[in-house]
Amino acid sequence: MAARLNDPDLSAQDALTAFLAHLAGERRASPRTVEAYQRDLSFLFDFLIGHLGGRITLTHLAAMTSADWRAWLAGRRREGVGARTLQRGLSAVRSFFAYGRRRWGLENAALSLVEAPKAPRRLPRPVSEAAASHLIEETGATGEPDWVAARDAAVFALMYGCGLRVSEALSLKGKDRDLPATLRITGKGGKTRIVPVLPAVREAVARYAALCPVTLETGEALFRAKRGGALTPRHVQAAMQTLRSRLGLPHTATPHALRHAFATHLLAHGGDLRSIQDLLGHASLSTTQVYAEVEAGGLKRLHAATHPRARRRV
């Protein structure tokens, strides 16, 4: 028997406000994550307002039927929303209802029967080993001041040599200018991991720090923009765009493709998935396993292109 709502007239919007505060406070979700939850749940509430024509309360949410859930998903589909976005939206709704169950006794049996649409599995698109090297080496040929070129090379080296996300590389502080042999990185969800730092990466960061005209205070950002402020992901993306145009690389050659390359190339040279999972900071091994699929695909293409028996005879 379903639990009785302890505040049936509470508005859905007030419930959402409480849920978002819970995410930001107790769960320590990032502002971007909180914003995504708010956006996805607001789409549901807007649908219900149009569907029911008025103020939405917990009673309305508890009374939603399977037909209501299907109508909501169908409406989002008609707006051109893809399967992955629908999956994320449904996940946000489930999280909200789980919180509502604990706090207000909010139940909806029909929600458990709703299936998220299946989305095609999207594989990572890493750059090749040669392209990764060229991207780092060519930073000095873009016409930028030496310290800016050294900065971009250092950021790229951290992503390719240590598997860091852009945000993780840019989170380093002035105290990190002399990188140790291992680096403690706090990534998504506050998960901390230890990554080894290659000598070439340490040298790249040290060269940038020596050339940087800005005083790198201990607690301030290590990587600086031309005007002295903290370097942003947008700056890194712009530098990558310039370089990939210069080198004739595809649009898939993004900063994050260097992190993909780190994992894929480690796997190609004998690394095991569990170790790569730890180095990347993935919570689940299944997230890391996609790199095995990428590597298998590359081996198949190589085999088809080079094996004598795979070649067509004219």
HUWOQUI-V667468 format. One line per field, one symbol per residue. psi: psi as a letter, one per 40 degrees, with the letter a starting at -180 (. if undefined). burial: I if it has 16 or more other C-alpha atoms within 10 Angstrom, else O. A space follows every 50 residues. Layout:
psi: ???
burial: ???
//
This chain:
psi: hiihhegdehidddddddddddddcdefiidddddddddddddddddddd ddfahhidddddehidddddddddddddeehidddddddddddddddddd dddefhihdddeehhiihiihhiigiiidddddddddedeeeeiiddddd dddddddddddefiiddddeeiideedghadihhhhaieehhihhihidd dddddddddddhehhgideihdhiideeihiiddddddddddddddefii eegiddddddddddddddfeiiddddddddfhdiddddeddddddddddd ddddddhdeeiih.
burial: OOOOIOOIOOIIIOIIOOIIOOIOOOOOIOOOOIOOIIOIIIOIIOIIOO OOOOOIIIIOIIOIOIOIIOOIIOOIOOOOOOIOOIIOIIIIIOOIIOII IOOIIIIIOOIOOOOOOOOOOOOIIIIIOOIIOOIIOIIIOOOOOIIIII IIIIIIIIIIIIIIIIOIIIIIIIOIIOIOOOOOIOIOOOOOOOIOIIOO IIOIIIIIIOOIOIOIOOOIIIIIOOOOOIIOOOOIOOIIIOIIOOOOOO OOIIIIIIIIIIIIIOIIOOOOIOOIIIIIIIOOOOOIOIIIOIIOOOOO OOOOOOOOOOOOOO
//
